[in-house]
Every structure is written in structure tokens, then in C-alpha cells.
Amino acid sequence: MPTDSPPDDATVPAGPAPIEVAAVGETMVVLCPAPGEPLEHADRVAVSVGGAESNVAGYLARLGHRAAWVSRVGDDPFGRAVVRHVAATGVRVDQVSVDPAAPTGLYVKDPGPEGTAVHYYRAGSAASRMDPGTLAAPGLAGARVLHLSGITPVLSASCRALVEHAVTDRPLAGALVSFDVNHRGRLWPAEQAAGVLRDLADRSDLVFVGQDEAETLWGTADPLAVRRLLPGPETVVVKDGAVGATALRRDAEPIFVSAPLVTVVEPVGAGDAFAAGYLAGLLRGLDPVRRLRLGHLVAAQALTSSGDNAPIPPWAWFERLVDAPVEAWSPLDLTGALATT
């Protein structure tokens, strides 16, 4: 099993520079009425695009890394909109297949006084027809990281087989397998998801999981207990929202890094941004503390911006804060500061 330091000398065919990260999963069209307006009374909706894995790829691309989104879309206007949107973030989309017989997935937001409900229309979608063969594309050769999430295995039996193939058979030779647990309760209840997600996570190299997810799925929010439940990965990163994140590496002491203070505009996509920041730190050879810091800093961009793909400041901004002395990081307050980066 690879370590959590991906290879940088993989042999690939001559041609365009090989991708560094292949992010595999479904991205859908999102329909949303005006804020606070219930869907049943809406006269019009805004159209956008959302998907966990393509979000990760998008942040990595804007951080300067060669990232590809791997998926399927329908041969329909929604599918073309999704591909165009993801490509606009700098992500390679040449590994996206177009399915003439299945539609692009869709989800609809329904704002209400108790929060926003989400309605999925993705059963039988083009992406749900992905299978282990999806990872056989020659364009993926040489990838240093294969990023997956716990959303994909619930989409269909063939999608679950894809993820099992990825973590067991390692079709991308030498690639580190990154797995974000990303449990979606509306797609499958915890009692159904717990065992599957634990097994897939335990066969990965790097795992991201929220403490709230771990408690819902496995009955514990203690990072050390989560690590004992997942002995297989080289690294397990347990995230505790606005508090911070803990990296638990095999045979090493846990490392906790607090999250900076920010003014939250929209929490959606912050977990994807954190994963992208951590992976960018890993690809750049940063130590575990700096990887966690970079994860927090990219997540802060997402938290303080509406939509799934926040603007990214120049690398020098990140570098200055990632390298800050401990006494400067611990009370780090970015409230109101990100708008000027």
C-alpha cells in the first residue's frame, strides 16, 4: 500500500503533462429559488452546478495543480453545462464520458424557515452508470492521487464496484488513494452506510472524515477512537468544523491544528475545500502541520463565499500563513480579511 507521499517520478507516455490528481464522482445541475422562497411558490430558479469531487479538483486546479474530473454526464443541455462549468475552473474534463441513454443528475434546493431541504433527482443518472472500467482510461496514467468520496458507492451497484476496485485493486499504479467519507444521510441511512464506508475508508491511504460523521456512522467523535476503527490508512484526518482538524498518522503522535476564525457566509463546499488544500500541501511536500493549515485556509475561502467554488488568492498569501510561527497561527483571525486578499 502506498504511503501518504505520492510518487513524483511515475513513467507515463510522452505528450501533455500527466495529471496529478484524478477526482472521480458525480456532479449535478443545481436548481435553487430565491433565498427564503419555498420551492413550491417559486416562479423562477437559479441554475448552478455542484459536486464534491469536482469541487476538490477545482480548488486544486486554482492552487496550481493539474487535476482531472472523471465522470459521466448525459447527452443533454445539463450535461454540457456541467462539463463547461467544471472546465472553467481549470480542471481537465477529457476523462468525462457522455452517455446518450441516461440523463445528467439534478438536485433542487428548497429554502424554508427551518433550513434548506434538498431533493435529489439522480436515480438512473449517467454518472450512476460508472463502473470499474471508468478507471481504465489511459489519460489517468501517472496520476499521483486518486480522490474518491463516500457519495459514489451509494449511487449504484456499479459505482460501488468502481470504488471497491479503486481501493482494492489499485488500477492507477502508484497513486495514493484519498477517500472523503462524505456521508449523505438523504442517500442512505447511517445503519446502512456505516459498514460500507468504514470498509472503503480502511482500504484507502488517506481518509477525511468529520467528527459529526464519525459519531453518526460509528458512534464516536473521538479522533483516537476513529483512528482505531480505521487502522489501515497511512493517515486519517478528523475534522471538527470551526474548532480544527487532527491528522493521525500511523506510528506517529496525533497532530491538531486549530481553524482560523472567519465570518461564515455559506458552509457548503468547505469540506471539499479543506480536502483540496490538504492534498495540495501533500503534493507540494509540506509537513503535516502545514498540510492542515493549508486545508483550513482553503476551507476559509469557501466559508466566506457563496457557491461551491470560491475565489482563490495568490499562492504567496497562503505561503505566508502556512509558514507563520505557532504563536501567530493559534489566535489567527481572518474575520473580514479574506475579502481583501
Salt bridges, closest charged atoms under 4 A:
ASP4 OD1 - ARG249 NH2 3.31
ASP4 OD2 - ARG291 NH1 3.38
GLU20 OE1 - HIS65 ND1 3.19
GLU20 OE2 - ARG144 NH1 3.61
GLU26 OE1 - ARG122 NE 2.92
ASP75 OD1 - ARG80 NH1 3.37
ASP99 OD2 - ARG72 NH2 2.93
ASP99 OD2 - ARG129 NE 3.32
ASP110 OD2 - HIS119 NE2 3.84
GLU164 OE2 - ARG160 NE 3.26
ASP169 OD2 - HIS165 ND1 2.77
ASP199 OD2 - ARG203 NH2 2.40
ASP205 OD2 - ARG170 NH1 2.82
GLU234 OE1 - ARG250 NH1 2.83
ASP287 OD2 - ARG290 NH1 2.50
ASP323 OD1 - ARG290 NE 2.87
